[in-house]
């Protein structure tokens, strides 16, 4: 279990964006910004100097791009996790970054809560992926080959609402995602596999969403999910 503040390095070639991310992180409890880099080469050098716990990494940067910087950082400093924070969620950006060793992937429309959650997830050994990225991974896995007999097929449902203000009772997008999977009948272990997180992380999300929605058990949670349209079968 990790203790103390999480030391974070920010890498982004756009000054306004970089400074904004640094300012946002400074407002989040338990996070300490130890440096900011304007490109991948500087990011690699600053990791060597400061040994951060997590790097928030842009992808399209001059000199050394985010994918190559991630590869170098993970090779030389495997204890430092990388969370990509980029404008792009296309396959040509997503999969090379994950293959280079990034454990998290967010787009720049992510809010402070989602960034903080991704940082905490990768620090705990889980994956810090946005719902959109998880969907792309599932689609890629679904297209990799036919489903074996007896195995569950890929999800074909439309995603539930994720924009701020559309979810009831203060649910986060991740909590709503877990709730939707409960409504599909998945166990904690199956949800963990689906979301690429640990069962302990799933249990935490379930405890949080049960408290927010005032449901007492999974049956009530399923009824709540259908009542509010937080299911994988909504159109």
QUIVEN-V811932 format. One record per residue. N is the residue number from 1. RES is the residue in one small letter. PHI is phi in whole degrees, -180 to 180 (999 if undefined). NEAR is the number of other C-alpha atoms within 12 Angstrom. D_FIRST is the distance of its C-alpha to the first C-alpha in whole Angstrom. Layout:
# QUIVEN-V811932
n=[N	N]
res=[RES	RES]
phi=[PHI	PHI]
near=[NEAR	NEAR]
d_first=[D_FIRST	D_FIRST]
This chain:
# QUIVEN-V811932
n=[1	2	3	4	5	6	7	8	9	10	11	12	13	14	15	16	17	18	19	20	21	22	23	24	25	26	27	28	29	30	31	32	33	34	35	36	37	38	39	40	41	42	43	44	45	46	47	48	49	50	51	52	53	54	55	56	57	58	59	60	61	62	63	64	65	66	67	68	69	70	71	72	73	74	75	76	77	78	79	80	81	82	83	84	85	86	87	88	89	90	91	92	93	94	95	96	97	98	99	100	101	102	103	104	105	106	107	108	109	110	111	112	113	114	115	116	117	118	119	120	121	122	123	124	125	126	127	128	129	130	131	132	133	134	135	136	137	138	139	140	141	142	143	144	145	146	147	148	149	150	151	152	153	154	155	156	157	158	159	160	161	162	163	164	165	166	167	168	169	170	171	172	173	174	175	176	177	178	179	180	181	182	183	184	185	186	187	188	189	190	191	192	193	194	195	196	197	198	199	200	201	202	203	204	205	206	207	208	209	210	211	212	213	214	215	216	217	218	219	220	221	222	223	224	225	226	227	228	229	230	231	232	233	234	235]
res=[x	x	x	x	x	x	x	x	x	x	x	x	x	x	x	x	x	x	x	x	x	x	x	x	x	x	x	x	x	x	x	x	x	x	x	x	x	x	x	x	x	x	x	x	x	x	x	x	x	x	x	x	x	x	x	x	x	x	x	x	x	x	x	x	x	x	x	x	x	x	x	x	x	x	x	x	x	x	x	x	x	x	x	x	x	x	x	x	x	x	x	x	x	x	x	x	x	x	x	x	x	x	x	x	x	x	x	x	x	x	x	x	x	x	x	x	x	x	x	x	x	x	x	x	x	x	x	x	x	x	x	x	x	x	x	x	x	x	x	x	x	x	x	x	x	x	x	x	x	x	x	x	x	x	x	x	x	x	x	x	x	x	x	x	x	x	x	x	x	x	x	x	x	x	x	x	x	x	x	x	x	x	x	x	x	x	x	x	x	x	x	x	x	x	x	x	x	x	x	x	x	x	x	x	x	x	x	x	x	x	x	x	x	x	x	x	x	x	x	x	x	x	x	x	x	x	x	x	x	x	x	x	x	x	x]
phi=[999	-86	-132	76	-69	-88	-88	-123	-112	-109	-128	-159	-81	-91	-58	-63	-65	-59	-67	-66	-65	-61	-65	-61	-63	-64	-90	-91	-66	81	-122	-123	-83	-106	178	-142	-117	-94	-163	-65	-64	-67	-61	-61	-65	-72	-64	-60	-82	-107	51	-70	-77	-140	-112	-90	-116	-74	-100	-94	-134	-73	64	-127	-79	-66	-66	-66	-63	-61	-61	-66	-65	-68	-72	-88	-137	-63	-78	-93	-89	-121	-115	-74	-130	-140	-77	-107	-128	-77	-59	-68	-96	-66	-70	-61	-66	-67	-67	-76	122	-64	-104	-137	-152	-128	-96	-75	-88	-67	-87	-60	-65	-69	-64	-61	-66	-64	-62	-64	-62	-69	-67	-90	96	-95	-95	-106	-115	-70	-55	-62	-68	-59	-63	-63	-65	-63	-64	-66	-65	-65	-88	-76	170	-70	-75	-70	-57	89	-93	-72	-79	-70	-68	-114	-83	-76	-71	-74	-62	-128	-71	-55	95	-92	-99	-79	56	73	-64	-82	-60	-67	-64	-65	-64	-62	-61	-61	-73	-61	-65	-79	94	-77	-80	-58	-65	-67	-64	-60	-65	-64	-98	60	-129	-85	-57	-64	-65	-60	-61	-62	-62	-64	-58	-66	-72	-63	-66	-69	-94	62	-93	-104	-154	-67	-63	-66	-64	-63	-61	-62	-60	-71	-64	-101	73	-96	-140	-81	-111	-72	-102]
near=[8	14	12	12	22	32	35	40	47	48	48	39	30	22	17	13	24	29	22	20	37	30	19	23	33	24	17	25	19	19	31	28	33	28	34	40	38	34	33	35	29	31	45	39	25	29	39	26	16	25	27	35	37	48	55	50	54	46	47	28	26	22	18	28	32	45	40	32	44	42	31	29	38	33	20	18	26	23	23	35	44	54	50	49	46	37	21	22	30	21	19	15	29	38	26	24	37	33	20	28	34	43	43	46	50	42	31	26	22	30	24	26	23	33	38	34	35	39	46	36	36	36	34	26	26	27	35	41	40	40	35	31	33	30	29	26	27	22	20	19	18	19	14	12	11	14	14	11	7	7	9	15	18	22	25	16	19	19	27	32	28	29	21	18	12	17	25	25	22	21	33	34	33	41	39	42	38	47	46	42	37	37	31	29	21	23	21	29	21	21	30	27	22	33	35	31	33	24	23	20	32	33	23	20	32	35	24	24	36	29	18	22	29	19	21	18	19	27	17	19	34	30	23	28	37	23	16	24	27	37	32	30	18	19	12]
d_first=[0	4	7	10	12	12	15	17	21	24	26	29	33	34	34	34	32	29	30	30	26	25	27	25	22	23	23	20	17	14	16	18	20	21	24	26	28	32	31	29	31	30	26	26	27	25	22	24	24	21	18	17	13	15	19	21	24	28	30	33	34	36	36	33	32	28	28	29	27	24	25	26	22	21	23	23	19	17	14	15	15	18	19	23	25	28	32	32	31	34	33	34	31	29	29	29	26	24	26	25	21	21	18	19	22	24	27	29	30	26	25	23	21	21	20	17	16	16	14	11	12	12	9	7	10	13	16	17	21	23	25	28	26	25	29	30	28	29	33	32	31	34	36	35	38	39	37	37	39	37	34	33	35	33	33	36	36	36	33	32	33	30	32	31	33	34	31	32	30	27	26	24	25	22	22	26	25	23	26	29	27	27	31	31	30	27	25	21	21	24	22	19	21	24	21	19	16	14	15	12	13	17	16	15	18	20	19	20	23	24	24	26	29	29	29	29	28	28	32	32	30	32	35	33	32	36	37	36	36	32	33	33	37	38	41]
